[in-house]
Amino acid sequence: MGCLTTDGAPTKTSITKGVARLKETRKHCQVIYSQFGLAIHQNDHQARRRFVEWAQNEIAVVPDFHKRILFSDEAHFWLNGYVNKQNCRIWSEANPQVYVETPLHPEKLTVWCALWAGGNIGPYFFKNDEGHNVTVNGDRYRAMIANFFIPELNNHDVQELWFQQDGATCHTARATINLLKDMFGDRLISRFGPVNWPPRSCDLTPLDYFLWGYVKSLVYADKPQTLDHLEDNIRRVIADIRPQMLEKVIENWTSRLDYIRASLGSPMPEIIFKM
């Protein structure tokens, strides 16, 4: 972990070095996301600092702790090539008055995936009983957890994994939190969970700072004309992600902790990942 204080926390020197490493990688980074707008709330910085301090303390005790977190998220993929996620953002305390054009009657897929240093689970495509593509709500999310995620997780030889999700409403209903706590106990990082996930922290979510942008850069290359074709492309691209790439994604996460701690909880100025 580098230099630690007597109580196991990272020293100022180690944090400074981590920020310097992150700045150095920017010289060789591919910018995956552009920006379009995400409001910053007054208490965000404090919540982010608390989470970063907690995570770094865990890593000080268990050096590979960050490799034991299963990060999860959803995204919409439009057939016309528009991808909705907080992929693109302007960090601002005021409304930047930026408008994003979307189709009037969009054909889209809503995709869920999870990843950790050892692999990924998914993608999962939200569909109704008739097989039609639908968006996610609380009932559909819990059905995915119970009928897809937990069986898939049981097929992996993993123990003591933590589970992370953001604060989307469909994630945080009491029934959903109870379902996840039955599986993970206190190893749940979520709004209303045992460990609070800080709001508006997509710069700490590997699916935001890596996966969705990476998948988008490849799945539209052959200009899919149907949702089935687009779904096949998404499955193929995610299945082809190499384990070494996921290891880099998660190691990048620790540098992001250093940056956010040194900046007192401020969001990162851009969403980048070294390819």
N, C-alpha and C positions, 0 to 999 in steps of 0.2 A: 504493500500500500504506500510505501515511502515513509516520510517522517511523520511521527505521531507524537502527541503530547502525552503526559503521564497518565491521563484518563482515557487514552485510546482515540482521541479525536484528531483529525488531520491538523497539522500545524499551518500557520500562515504561509510558511515557505512552500509546503507541498501544494497548497491551494494555488499560490502564485505560479508555480511550475505547471500545474494542470491547465491554468488559463493560457499560459504561454504556449503549451503544446497544442491547445485548441486553436489559437490564433495561427500557429505555424501550419496546421493542416489546411487552413483556408486558402493557402497559396496553391494547393493541389486539389481543391474541392470542386465537385460538380454541383452547381446550384440546381436542385431538383424543383424547388417551389418558387413561384413568384408571390406577390403579396396582394391582399385585398381588404383586410379589415377585421380586427378583433378587439373589442373594447377591453380596456384594463380597468378593473375595479379597485377601489381604495385599499382593500385588505388583501389583495392578491399577493403582494410582495412578502408580507409576513407569513402567509400560509405556505408559500413556496420555500421560504427560508427554513421554516420548521420542518417541512418534508425533507429538504436536502440535508439538514443536520441529522435527522433521524436516519436517512439512508447511509450517509457517510459513517455514522457511528456503527451501524450494522456491518458495513464493509470492514471497519477497523477490527471488529471482533471476528467476523467470518469473511476472509478476503475474497471469496468467490460468491458473496451474497448476491451481487447484481446479476450473476449468471443463473440464479435460482428464481428469478421473477418472470412469470408468464404474462407478457403485456398483450392486451386485446383492444380491438377497435372495429368499427364499421366504416364503410364508405359507400357512396353511390357512384356507379359507373354508368354514364349515359351512352347510348348507342352512337350518338353523334360525336362522341369524343370528349364531352365535358365531364369532368370528375368533380363531384362535390365532396370535399372534406375541408378541414380548416387548413388545406394545403397551402393556401395563398393568403397572406395576411399583412395588414399594416398595424403595428402596435401603436395604439393611440388612446389617450384619455378622452378625446373628443371624437364625435362621429366624423370619419374622413370623407363622407359623402361619396363613396365609391359604389358603383352599381355593377352588378354582374348579370349579363344577359343569359337567360336560360330558355329552353324551348317551352312553348305553351303547353304541349301535351307530350312530355318527355317519355321516351322508352328507356328504362333504366333497370339496373340490377342493384340490389342492396346486398353488400358482401360483408361478412364478418370473418376475422382471422385472428389468430393469436400466435405469438412467437416468443422464444427465449433463446439463450445461447446454444441450446442443444437441438433446436429444430423448430418446427411450426405445426400448428393444428389448424386445419381449414385449407382452403376457403369454404365457408358455408354461405349458401345463397338463400335468402328468405323467400319462401313461396307459400301460397295457401294450399288448401286441401286439393284444389283442382290443378295444382302445379303452375299457377300463374305467379309471376314475380310481384312481390309486395314489399312495402317498407316495414321497418321494425317497430314494434310496440312492446309493452311489458309482457303480454301473454306470449307473443312470438319469441321474445328473447329468452324467457324462462323455458319454453319448449325446446329451443336450440340448446340451452345449457343441459337440460335433462336428457334429451334424446340424441344429441350429437356430441357436445363437448365432453361431458363426463365419460361416455363410452370411449371416445377417442383418447382421452387422457389416460384411461385405464389400460389402453393398448401400448402406452409408452412406459419404458422402464425408468420412471422418475419418482423421486421421493422428496418430500419437504419443499415442493415448489410453492411459491407465493403466486397469487393471482391479482392482476391489476386491471381496473377498468376506470373510465372517466365518469364524470357526474351526469351523463345524459339521463333524462327522466326514466327511460325504459330500463336503465340499469339499477336504479336506486329505490324502487318500490320495496316495501318491507318484505314482501314475499320473495323477491329476488335476492335481497341481502341474506335472508334466512337460508335460502337454497344454497347460496355460495358458502355461507358459514358452515353449513352441514358438511360441505366438501373440504373446505380449507381451514376451518376453525378461525384462529386469529391471524392466519396468513393471508388476509384479504386487504388489499389496498384499494379503497373506493370511498367516494362520498358516502357518509353514514356507515362506513365500515370500521373495523378495529383500528386501521391506519388510514388517515384521511388523505385522499388524493387531492392535491391543490387544483383549484379551478383554473381554466384557461392556461393549461400547461402542456400544450401540444409539442412544445420544444423539448419536452422530456418523454414523449411517447414515441418509441421506435417505429411504430406503424405510421405515424405522421411524418417524422423526419427522415424516414427511409422507405418503408414498404409501399405505401400508396403511390408515391411519386415514381418509384422504380417500376412498379407494375404498369402504371399509366404509360411510361415511356416505351413500353414494348407491346402492349396488347392491341394498340390501334395501328400497328405497322402495316398489317395486311388489310386495313379498312374493312372490318367486319360489318356485314349488312344485316345480321340478325342477332337477337339477344343470345340465342344458343351458341352462335359462333363466338361472340364476345365472352360468354361464360367459359367455353372451352379454352380460349386464349388465357383467361385469368387463371384457370386451373393449371394450365401448362406452365405459365411463367412462375407461379408460386412454387410448383413442384420442382422446378429446376433451380431454385435458389440454393446455392452451395452452403454447406455448414460453415466454411471459413468466412463467408460473407456475414452470416448471422453473428459470428464471434466478433467481427469488427464492429457491427452495429451496436452490440451490447457494450463493448469496450469504449465506444464513443460516448455512451451514456454516462460513464463515470467522469469524463472530461466536461460534460454538460453540467454535472453536479458542481464541479469546481467553479465553472464560470458563473453559475447562478448564485453560488455562495459568495463569491468575490464581488458580484454586482449587487449584493443585498436583495436578491430576489427578482431583479429585473429580467424581462424576457430577453432571449437571445435576439440580436439584431437581424438575423436571417436564419432560415432553416436550411442547413447544409449537411452533407454527409460525404466523407471521403470514400471514393469508389476505388 
